[in-house]
Amino acid sequence: MKIPVSIPAETFRIRTIDVIVFFIIIGILSFIVYIASTWSEPYERALEIDLNPENIPEYAIQSLARIFFAYLMSLIFSIWYGYTASRSKIHEKIMIPVLDILQSIPVLSFLPGVVLAMIALFPGQRIGLEIACILLIFTGQVWNMTFSFYHSISTIPKEMHEVVKLFKLNKFSKFLRLDLPFSAIGLIWNSMMSVAGGWFFLMACEMFVLEDKDFRLPGIGSYIQTAANAGNIEYVMYGLGTMIFLIILLDLFIWRPLIVWSQRFRLESIPPEDERESFVLNLFTGSLFLRKIGDLLTNFVNKIEKLSYKKFINNENKLLMKISKISGLIFLTFLSLLILWAFTKAIDLVSSVDLNQIITIIKSSFYSLLRVTAAIIIALSWTLPVGVYIGLNPRAAKFLQGIVQIAASVPATAIFPVILLFLIKVGGGLNIGAIFLMLLGTQWYLLFNIIAGASAIPKDLIEISRAYGIKGIKKWKTLILPGIFPYLVTGLITASGGAWNATIVSEYVSFGGDIMKTEGLGALISASSASGDFGMLLISTCFMSAIVVGINRLIWKRLFMLAKTKYVLE
Amino acid sequence: MDREIILETRNIKKTFLIAKGKEIPVLEDINLKIYSNEFVSILGQSGAGKSTLLRIIAGLIEPSEGEVLYKGIPLKKTNAKIAVVFQSFALFPWFTVFENVKIGLSQSELSEEEKDEKVLKVIDLVGLDGFEDAYPRELSGGMRQRVGIARALAVEPELLLMDEPFSALDVLTADNLRGDIIDLWKAGKLPVKAIVLVTHNIEEAVSMSSRAIILSHNPGRLKAEIPLELPYPRDKNSRDFKFLLDKIYTALIKSPEELPFLLAAERYQFLPHAKVGAIAGLIELVHDRGGRIDIYALSSELSMEVDDIFPLIEAAVILGFGEIKEGDFILTDKGKMWAEADTLKKKEIFKEAALRNVQLIRQIMQVISNISKHRVSEEFFIDILKNHFTHEEAWNQLETAIDWGRYSELFVYDYDAGELYLEEPETIDM
């Protein structure tokens, strides 16, 4: 298995621009939170979730639609953002740090802000809630896709650009014939991961409770949660089963065929992966009807391309360019003014927070840090041996990988209610339970990366270790750990970011009308958003973002650089 | 034969920005005329700016100073009448041969049918008949380059530019393709008026072109122009052919004045990228041959190209192990001593030679000895070198110095820490 994950070098440098960008983003977010704090009106129409299993298909379709729209937005955004960022050095210098910080911000803490703002915009209507939910899923899945697209188009060989210039292909042709195919493989892989991640946020936002307000949306996530609240294990299992079935269906009919199909866009320099087969793709290509549709589509695209060469479109209007430049400037000034204004409002909000609360935040951060560390250590302790075993034994891999993939595809938030039921019965507190919940979300990143790393260890190195009788701990120290090191670091970076985000949903849980919580930064964020304490929410969110960005740049930086230089297998 | 000027460059200069306000020249005073019915080769060592010059001619990059005239008209952007063949082929892997060639005609006003006809014609011409629907990855390197050539020819350019088109191919394939191109060129079947070929392969230039232009190194200047007026097909074993080869070799190797260590006062010494092991191999081989050898004979015996062998010779000259006279490489007494010495003695001799002749190594030793902990980060030296070289070249320079310094046990290099240090701290008299 190959996971084309790329972490841009930008993740590791702290420059002035980063600090500025950080504040700009915090400014914009403060604005959202501020709007939410002023406009919040009661939302009356709490929806009832009918637990009758007959309704499951309808709920599932609604959830699927949310994920689909969020994905569509992500795709469009990724292409637009990646394109704009690669257009010039100046764009790049600003937009890439922005992206990096945006992806380190815990998305979930903005759920209340976004929900309230949207309800304020569409008072009393469900559409506001729907938009909020889609926005949240969008922010959960867009960043890695954007990075992937940007990374792809900025690694297009110089000669290819020269060919385009030489034969005077226009912008549309360049996009269609060069940029899009070049980035297809990375974009499809990341789309698959993003959509999988989308389920996680879907669960969180379909069943959102703020103080006494209930912002339920009908969907598979709310069905599972309602069933769990009611203590009905049977219905929970129906819901979970449906979701797993859906995920497998998506994998079989969309992602797998797409990945096999996208192999045609690989570069010559990269050897083909073991011939992947997709039963469904074979079926598709065999169908005359589908092939006709494919031909029609190709013809249509070609026609548009031809049209784009017509003089009247091609001639770049100088006046038009001037106008777009001026409007860009106006937009920029407007944006900076808005940010400034948002800052003053944010200061108002924050000024209500006193020193004691700051101390609480610091103390809670420490507890959360301990929990995140514990979760990662526990995850490592089982994923390392299992991952290496799967990676080094191709035969075991065939069988186990399928199981692991299905297990990993179930979003952690969907199993929370089940785990909680269990925790309540056993009587263990959320203090330890939260670690367990965080583990659910993050262990898979590690496992997949370790499997990929172990299967990439060259055969001759393994054989030579055997020939010299290197076994046991020594084998781990000389062969396995150095061999999987780059993959391990990549997995750790993703896992630690994910674990921090998960603190928000796992340290503070409302379940069956009761609230379970423990001390921690995530709990603080959830609690302050539940009680509408927006000043506190803002400060603790900034805190968490700073911690995640800080850990990335201070700890993972060294490891990653080491991985890139010393432990790279050529 | 009419002598219409197809392209002319006037006082072309190109500089690259290496740091704020700090530029280094890559090309200087390039005045060139390309006539119709001409096949011009541009030769130079790696880093001489050959490819940069080609891209300026193609309109892909702009010169810092001077201008390019295409048929007397200043060239500002790319021109449909100038096509380029790339070293890396630069094909679209997701397009078939046919589609790849057709990409060249995207801009054209022709109807689809006319385009298709043209594409098929050039595919035929370069001998790719029957491979129209193949994807580049199904083809061998030579066939891929044929696609690249067909794509360039499809637009019927007046000037065809080729950027080391054969250097990514194996010897036999390259020879075969060269032969085919020459045949088409001589038979007037190529829809082009002139060809410019950038190469570092001297034999290639002599066997194909009608004029060789030789660029000097660092910065690239026009150093010599040698007409190559042998009839085709050219016999590689003929005396005339060998005479021309020798002439170009002599023109290409740096004259003593050009060798940078003599210029060290005004410019930082440029270290050729040569590893000690390879220099030793060269010196021992020449010693076995009696201490004097013809450079062209040497390169063909070792079947090494200019880019591989010249750095070795230059390194030997810088270190005082050899000298160049009349196209021959001659060992000095010290060079002979080095060739005969045993391993330990070799290191002794090399250490002394490096300290005396290599500016960078001297500088490194000075810094390390004077610092109390005798440990210095590589970045320190890179910062110094960046004042004189591009970022990439700075690293190459340091890498060579580290190789030489490690071999002679002057200093040690810690890869993980990226530091240079003295094994046994001792002060060294300079």
Interface residues (C-beta under 8 A of the other chain):
Chain A: P157 E159 M160 E162 V163 K165 L166 F167 K168 L169 N170 S173 R177 L178 P181 R264 F265 R266 L267 E268 Y309 L562 K566
Chain B: R55 A58 L60 T78 A80 I82 A83 V84 F86 Q87 S88 A90 F92 P93 W94 F95 I103 G104 L105 S106 Q107 Y135 P136 R137 V155 Y415 D416
